[in-house]
Amino acid sequence: MGVEDLISVPSAHAPGATVERLTAEIRARGLTVFAEVDHAAGAAAAGLALRPTVLVLFGNARGGTPLMQSAQTLGLDLPLRALVWQDGEGRTWISCHDLAELAAFHGVPPALDSAVDGLSRALGAIIHAAAE
């Protein structure tokens, strides 16, 4: 897995508004937001500068557990996560790992392809809705 396995979608909103839209969309779909990690705030607390960068961890046990039952190491990459970040030109992005690539990397068997596809579609819909 590498950077080429990331999905990045430009947001029409500022970073803070994008995080709010993302978490609202996640909750509206019945998923749990487990944490928001504000990397820029952490950097500022250490006396360092970092453009807005917030990691959102989310999901639910019904979606992730069957995948982890087949490939327990997938727990390293679950719950799902999305990164809202601002580039050097001031554009806001939402990035996440390609779930199909994660499943393949961890050896999730083909019998669960439909579950992976469903979660991938849901993840894409959440990110695109938040970015619009």
Residue frames as qw, qx, qy, qz and C-alpha x, y, z in Angstrom:
[[0.000, 0.889, 0.457, 0.000, 0.00, 0.00, 0.00],
 [0.432, -0.059, 0.022, 0.900, 1.17, 3.47, -0.75],
 [0.121, 0.419, 0.143, -0.888, 0.04, 7.03, -1.35],
 [0.266, 0.076, -0.635, -0.721, -1.37, 5.90, -4.70],
 [0.280, -0.340, -0.897, -0.045, -3.92, 3.85, -2.72],
 [0.007, 0.394, 0.470, -0.790, -5.41, 6.97, -1.16],
 [0.121, 0.687, 0.607, 0.381, -8.67, 8.48, -2.29],
 [0.198, -0.351, -0.209, 0.891, -8.61, 12.29, -2.12],
 [0.120, 0.721, 0.612, 0.301, -11.63, 14.45, -2.85],
 [0.161, 0.201, -0.104, 0.961, -11.52, 18.27, -2.96],
 [0.098, -0.628, -0.692, 0.342, -13.94, 20.00, -0.62],
 [0.111, 0.690, 0.325, 0.637, -15.93, 23.10, -1.50],
 [0.482, -0.843, -0.158, -0.178, -15.65, 24.19, 2.14],
 [0.000, 0.752, -0.546, 0.370, -13.05, 25.43, 4.60],
 [0.386, 0.182, -0.878, 0.216, -11.39, 22.76, 6.77],
 [0.193, 0.009, 0.689, -0.699, -13.51, 23.36, 9.88],
 [0.664, 0.228, 0.059, -0.709, -16.76, 23.32, 7.93],
 [0.635, 0.286, -0.673, -0.250, -15.62, 20.20, 6.09],
 [0.155, 0.099, -0.901, 0.394, -14.99, 18.39, 9.38],
 [0.416, 0.146, 0.480, -0.758, -18.45, 19.45, 10.60],
 [0.709, 0.302, -0.246, -0.587, -20.08, 18.26, 7.38],
 [0.484, 0.274, -0.831, -0.027, -18.13, 15.00, 7.45],
 [0.010, -0.012, 0.861, -0.509, -19.06, 14.14, 11.04],
 [0.545, 0.222, 0.275, -0.760, -22.69, 15.12, 10.45],
 [0.687, 0.319, -0.473, -0.449, -22.84, 12.87, 7.37],
 [0.308, 0.194, -0.913, 0.187, -21.26, 9.99, 9.26],
 [0.215, 0.098, 0.723, -0.649, -23.79, 10.30, 12.08],
 [0.605, 0.280, -0.015, -0.745, -26.70, 10.72, 9.65],
 [0.670, 0.260, -0.635, -0.284, -25.82, 7.31, 8.20],
 [0.882, -0.403, -0.072, -0.234, -26.00, 5.67, 11.62],
 [0.773, 0.209, -0.391, 0.454, -22.25, 5.36, 12.15],
 [0.569, -0.775, -0.132, 0.241, -20.31, 6.37, 15.24],
 [0.343, 0.786, -0.308, 0.412, -17.65, 9.08, 15.27],
 [0.835, -0.336, -0.317, 0.298, -15.11, 7.62, 17.69],
 [0.498, -0.584, 0.003, 0.641, -12.59, 10.46, 17.67],
 [0.428, 0.875, 0.030, 0.223, -11.36, 13.60, 15.99],
 [0.711, -0.365, 0.055, 0.599, -7.62, 14.15, 16.13],
 [0.240, 0.970, 0.028, 0.018, -6.63, 17.75, 15.43],
 [0.828, 0.033, 0.008, 0.559, -3.03, 17.40, 14.30],
 [0.258, 0.663, 0.006, 0.703, -2.66, 21.17, 13.74],
 [0.506, -0.787, 0.040, -0.351, -3.70, 21.87, 17.34],
 [0.910, -0.332, 0.045, 0.244, -1.18, 19.29, 18.53],
 [0.655, 0.352, 0.022, 0.669, 1.52, 20.89, 16.45],
 [0.054, -0.790, 0.001, -0.611, 0.63, 24.35, 17.80],
 [0.729, -0.675, 0.021, -0.115, 0.84, 23.03, 21.37],
 [0.862, -0.176, 0.126, 0.459, 4.39, 21.89, 20.57],
 [0.143, -0.768, 0.173, 0.600, 5.27, 25.29, 19.11],
 [0.314, -0.070, 0.736, 0.595, 5.13, 24.05, 15.53],
 [0.461, 0.398, -0.049, -0.791, 3.08, 25.16, 12.54],
 [0.220, 0.121, 0.930, 0.267, 0.87, 22.81, 10.53],
 [0.363, -0.083, -0.356, -0.857, -1.91, 23.66, 8.11],
 [0.713, -0.107, 0.306, -0.622, -5.36, 22.45, 9.20],
 [0.462, 0.205, -0.853, -0.129, -5.23, 18.64, 9.47],
 [0.592, -0.211, 0.479, -0.612, -7.97, 16.69, 11.28],
 [0.263, 0.081, -0.947, -0.166, -8.28, 12.90, 11.39],
 [0.683, -0.135, 0.168, -0.698, -11.81, 11.55, 11.92],
 [0.071, 0.118, -0.990, 0.014, -12.19, 7.93, 13.10],
 [0.631, 0.073, 0.174, -0.752, -15.60, 6.35, 12.57],
 [0.367, 0.100, -0.875, -0.298, -17.52, 3.18, 11.82],
 [0.749, -0.275, 0.222, -0.560, -19.65, 0.52, 13.45],
 [0.431, -0.324, 0.840, -0.063, -19.14, -3.04, 14.61],
 [0.779, 0.371, 0.451, -0.227, -21.66, -4.51, 12.16],
 [0.620, 0.764, -0.160, -0.084, -19.57, -3.40, 9.20],
 [0.159, 0.756, -0.625, 0.113, -16.05, -3.92, 10.48],
 [0.621, -0.375, 0.647, -0.235, -16.29, -7.03, 12.62],
 [0.926, 0.265, 0.257, -0.071, -17.04, -9.52, 9.81],
 [0.574, 0.740, -0.308, 0.168, -13.96, -8.26, 7.97],
 [0.126, -0.679, 0.649, -0.319, -11.80, -8.54, 11.08],
 [0.851, -0.157, 0.441, -0.236, -13.16, -12.03, 11.75],
 [0.902, 0.410, 0.085, 0.103, -11.64, -13.08, 8.43],
 [0.623, 0.416, -0.189, 0.635, -8.46, -11.02, 8.72],
 [0.507, -0.748, -0.347, 0.251, -7.90, -9.83, 12.26],
 [0.503, -0.201, 0.058, 0.839, -4.94, -7.61, 11.33],
 [0.077, 0.619, 0.429, 0.653, -7.45, -5.34, 9.59],
 [0.448, -0.800, -0.368, 0.156, -7.99, -4.02, 13.11],
 [0.502, -0.273, 0.063, 0.819, -4.85, -1.97, 12.53],
 [0.070, 0.104, 0.381, 0.916, -6.78, 0.05, 9.92],
 [0.369, -0.606, -0.557, -0.432, -10.25, 0.02, 11.48],
 [0.393, 0.705, 0.519, -0.281, -12.24, 1.93, 12.49],
 [0.518, 0.635, 0.316, 0.479, -12.46, 3.77, 9.22],
 [0.340, -0.628, -0.071, 0.696, -10.69, 7.09, 9.05],
 [0.434, 0.757, 0.292, 0.391, -10.78, 10.19, 6.92],
 [0.471, -0.343, -0.065, 0.810, -8.31, 13.05, 6.93],
 [0.207, 0.931, 0.279, 0.112, -9.49, 16.60, 6.33],
 [0.591, -0.384, 0.121, 0.699, -6.53, 18.73, 5.37],
 [0.289, 0.934, 0.057, -0.203, -5.57, 21.96, 3.66],
 [0.813, 0.224, 0.135, 0.520, -2.86, 22.06, 1.02],
 [0.448, -0.299, 0.019, 0.843, -0.28, 24.79, 0.46],
 [0.022, 0.245, 0.415, 0.876, -2.59, 26.61, -1.93],
 [0.316, -0.006, 0.372, -0.873, -5.41, 26.81, 0.61],
 [0.662, -0.045, -0.513, -0.545, -7.56, 24.04, -0.90],
 [0.573, -0.282, 0.620, -0.456, -9.34, 21.66, 1.46],
 [0.538, 0.206, -0.768, -0.281, -9.30, 17.91, 0.84],
 [0.801, -0.288, 0.384, -0.358, -10.79, 14.78, 2.36],
 [0.446, 0.453, -0.764, -0.111, -8.55, 11.73, 2.02],
 [0.810, -0.273, 0.419, -0.306, -9.02, 8.10, 3.03],
 [0.232, -0.301, 0.892, 0.243, -7.55, 4.72, 2.24],
 [0.631, 0.120, -0.513, -0.569, -9.14, 2.69, -0.53],
 [0.714, -0.282, 0.484, -0.420, -11.00, 0.06, 1.49],
 [0.953, 0.283, -0.052, -0.096, -10.64, -2.57, -1.24],
 [0.502, 0.608, -0.518, 0.331, -6.86, -2.08, -1.16],
 [0.328, -0.514, 0.605, -0.512, -6.86, -2.38, 2.64],
 [0.902, -0.049, 0.265, -0.336, -8.91, -5.58, 2.47],
 [0.863, 0.434, -0.242, 0.089, -6.55, -7.06, -0.11],
 [0.190, 0.672, -0.576, 0.426, -3.49, -5.99, 1.88],
 [0.447, -0.382, 0.636, -0.500, -4.80, -7.77, 5.00],
 [0.108, 0.103, -0.973, -0.174, -5.94, -10.85, 3.08],
 [0.575, 0.208, 0.437, -0.659, -9.71, -10.54, 3.41],
 [0.388, 0.078, 0.877, 0.272, -11.04, -13.49, 1.37],
 [0.129, -0.069, -0.540, -0.829, -12.99, -13.00, -1.88],
 [0.224, -0.500, -0.836, -0.045, -16.12, -14.37, -0.17],
 [0.187, -0.700, -0.420, 0.546, -16.37, -10.97, 1.55],
 [0.280, 0.116, 0.363, 0.881, -15.95, -8.89, -1.62],
 [0.146, -0.671, -0.540, -0.486, -19.60, -7.79, -1.55],
 [0.487, -0.767, -0.323, 0.266, -19.22, -6.57, 2.06],
 [0.474, -0.322, 0.143, 0.807, -16.05, -4.67, 1.15],
 [0.149, 0.361, 0.505, 0.769, -17.76, -3.19, -1.93],
 [0.280, -0.782, -0.520, -0.199, -20.73, -2.06, 0.16],
 [0.505, -0.700, -0.147, 0.482, -18.52, -0.40, 2.74],
 [0.424, -0.073, 0.318, 0.844, -16.43, 1.20, -0.01],
 [0.014, 0.577, 0.532, 0.619, -19.53, 2.68, -1.65],
 [0.405, -0.825, -0.392, 0.047, -20.78, 3.98, 1.71],
 [0.543, -0.491, 0.027, 0.681, -17.39, 5.53, 2.49],
 [0.299, 0.166, 0.423, 0.839, -17.27, 7.20, -0.92],
 [0.143, -0.722, -0.537, -0.413, -20.81, 8.54, -0.54],
 [0.486, -0.764, -0.275, 0.324, -20.00, 9.98, 2.89],
 [0.480, -0.332, 0.175, 0.793, -16.87, 11.73, 1.65],
 [0.174, 0.330, 0.508, 0.776, -18.47, 13.12, -1.49],
 [0.250, -0.795, -0.514, -0.202, -21.52, 14.38, 0.41],
 [0.501, -0.704, -0.150, 0.481, -19.29, 16.13, 2.95],
 [0.445, -0.180, 0.313, 0.819, -17.19, 17.71, 0.21],
 [0.179, 0.584, 0.594, 0.523, -20.08, 19.09, -1.86]]
